[in-house]
Amino acid sequence: MNRKGESIIDAKSPLFSFSFSECLAYRDLLLLLIKKEFLASYKQTLLGPVWLVLQPLLTLTVWVMVFSRGVGLSTGRLPAPVFYLSGLLFFQFFSQSLVGISSCLRQQASVLAKVYFPRLLVPLSIVGWRLATALIQFFLFVLVSLYYHPRIGWPAALLVLPPLFILTGALSLGIGLVVTALTVKYRDLQQVMLVLTQLWLYATPILYPASALPATGRRLIFLNPMSTIVETFRSLAFGLPAPPASALEWAILSTIAILAVGFFCFGRVEGTFVDEI
């Protein structure tokens, strides 16, 4: 928009059909959409935002009862609640963002058909809202850690938290954009995504340490970028064995590649999805 208040439509990227600068110009709307996601999540609920803390606590309780005390699955030298919550912190951010993005175009189709704004803001608002949720749940992790008194390197943990959250958000955004682009034509892919997300949980060392796996298993599990993210945080926070440097390089490069593919796929359907849904 120029000084006279006139909107200028620029040529878009030949690779992507949307403009990143345009998304930046609508940043105030992005904040409003994040607020809308918050209000919609807890509208007409009994406990409201209390679920931000209650949900991971309930999940943690079930895991401790079933996997730690029931099955006897070892979590090494860390107390089971601290071990589980350190992985759940990142995986919930990833899975909830991914599931939300995978259906965002269909859920917002009526609004997007009437009002113009950069469509990319919708999935970005979901990631932003889930990031805010993860930051709140990080304080729950701090409280649980203080209660069990494990040896934790707080400076290292706090230093690595932002880049790991950014990497997690980028991974969920990239995969989510691919899925939501495909669900424009193939609606049942959303159901497939729900099943794959559950399987992804067990393919990530959240309930077990990666060091407990044989060498071949460790090599395979670090093909999953979420495994590297979780294990990197644990290694710096608790002094546990760190994933190999090659695993971190792979996590970063694969996330960038997935994000680029996601932008491309989303851009291909951005202008026509309303007619196809």
N, C-alpha and C positions, 0 to 999 in steps of 0.2 A: 504494500500500500504506500502511495506517495504522499507528499505533504498536503495535497488537495483532498485527500481522503478517497482517492480513486484506487480501486484494486487493479493490479497489473498481473496478468497471467503470463508467466514465463514458460519457455520451452522446458520440458522435463528431461530428466536423464534418459539416454537411450537404453540404459540397462534397467532402471527402475522407473515405474510410471508415476511415482510420487516424488515430491520435493522435500528433502530433509530441512531446508531452510523454512519451508512453509510450516512444517511441524513445530519448529522453534518459534515461529511467529504466533502460533496458537497455544503457547505454553500455559497461559492463564486458563484456557479451556481444559487443558490436560489436568490441572489441579482440581477443577470443578468435577471432571469425570472421576478422578480418584475419590473425591468426597462422595460422589454419587454411588460409587461401588461400596463404600463403607456403609452408607445409609441403607442401601438395598440389601446388604448382607445381613443386617440385624433388624430390619423392619419387621414389626409384628412378632418379635421373639420375646420370650419370658425373661431371659437373662441378659440379652443385648451383648455389648462388648465383652462381658465376662467370659464369653465363649472363646475369646482370643487366648485366654490362659487355661480355661477349663478343658478345651479340646485336647491340647497336647498333654495335659496332666492325665486325662482319662486314657489316652493312647499309651502314655508312659506306664500307667498302672497295669494295664492289660499286658503289655510286653514284659514287665517285671514278673508278674504272676505266671505267665505262660512260658516265656523263653528262659528267664533266669532261674526262677524257683521250680517251675514245672519240668521243663526239658533239661535244665542244668547247663544251658549254653554259656560258655565262659566269655567274659568280657575283659580278660587279662587282669591287670592290677587296678583298673578303674572300677568304682562302684557302678553297678548296672544302670541305675537311673541317670547318672552323669554321662555314662558312655552312650546310652540310647538317645538322650536328649541332645547331645552334641551332634549326632547325625540327623536326628529328626528336624533340628533347627534349619538345616539346609534343604533336606528333602521335601519337607512340607512347602517351603517357598517354591521349590522347583515344580512339584506335582500340582499344587493348587493353581499356580500361574499357568501351567501347561493345559490343564483341564479347562480353565476359564477362557484362555485364548482360543482353544480349539473349537469353541462354539460361539465365539463373540459376534461373528458376522450374522449368523442366523438369529441370534437373540436380539440384536440391535437393528435388524433389517428395516423395521417400520420407521425408526428414527432416521436412519441413514438414507432412506428413500425420500425424505422430506427436507432435510437440512444438510447443507454442504459444510464440511470441515474435513481436514485430512483424516482419512479412515484409519491410518496407522495409530492415531491417538487412542482408539478403543483398546487394542491389545496393550499399548504402552500404559494405559491407565490401570489395567489389570495387574501388570507387573509392578507398577508403582504402589498400588494398594497392598499387594502381597508382600512387597518389600517392607512397607510400614508395619505389617503384621509380624514379619520375621524379626524386625528390630525390637518390637514389644516383647516377643517371645524370647529374645536374647536375654532380657532382664530376668525372665523366669529361669533360664539356664544359669545365670549368675547366682540367683538365690539357691537353686538346687546344689550348685557347686560349693557354695559357702557352707551349706548345711552338712555336706558329706566330707568337706575338707580335703579334697585331693590336692596334690601338688600341681598347681596350675600357673603357667607363665602369663599373667594378665597382660603385660606390655606386648608380648608377641601375639597373643590372641586378639587383642584389640587392633593391632597394626594390620593383621592379615584379614580381618573381618570384612572391610570394605571391598578389596579386590575379589575376594571369594564370593561375596554377595553379587557383585557386578557380573562375575563369570557365570554364576548360577542363573541370574536373571536373563543374561544374553542367551544362554543355552535353552532355557524354557521359551523365550521369545522366538528364537529361530525355529525350533521344532513346532511350536504352536502356530506360527505363521504358515508353515507348510501344511499342517493338518487343517487349519481353518480354510485355507485356499482349496484344499481337496474336498472338504465337506460341503462346499457349495454345490458340487455335483453328486457326491457320494456321502449321504447323510449318515450311513451306518458306520463310517470311519470314526465318528465321535465315540461310539460304543466300544470299538476296537481300542481306541486310545485309553479309555478307562481301564480296560483289562491290562494293556501293556504298562500302564503306570503302576498298577499293583505288582506286576512281575518285575518292574524296574526296581522296586523297593528291595526285593530279595537279591537282585543283582548288584546292589550297592552295600558295602560293609557298614550297615547301620546296626544290625543285630549281632554282628560278629566282627572281630578285627581281621583285617586283610592279612595280617601276619600269621593267622591261624591256618591259612590256606597253603597248599603245596605250591611249589615254584610255578608250575604251569597254571594253576588257578589264579595266582597273583598276576601273572602276565595277562591273562584273559580279563580279569576283573578291572584292570586299569585301562582297558579299552573304553570303559564307561567313564566319561568325564566326571560324573557325580562321585564316583569312587575316589578319584584324585582330590576333589574338593573337600570331601569329608575327612579323608585321611590326612590331608595337608593341615587342616585346622586342628585335628587331634594331635598331630606331631608337634606343632608349635605351642599348642595350649598345654599339653600334658607330657611332652617329652617322649611320645611314642615313636616307633619307627616311621620314618618319613617315606612317602612313595618315591620311586626313582625319578630323577630329573627328566628322563625321557617321557614319563607319564604326565608330568606337568606341562611339558612342551606339547604333547599330543592333545591334552585337554584344551589348551589355549587355541591351538591351530584348528582343531576340529570344531570348536565352538564358533570361531570366526567363519569357518567355511559353512557351517550349518546356518548361521545368522545371515550370511550373504544369500544362500539358497532360499531362506525364508523370506527375505525382502523381495527377491525376484519373483517367487511364487505368489506372494501377496499382491505385488504390484500388477501381476498379470490379470488378477480377478477383481482388483479394486474398483474399476470403473464399470464392470458389467455384472457383478454378483447379484445386484438387486433384481435384475431381469431374470436371473436363473433360479433364484430361491423360490 
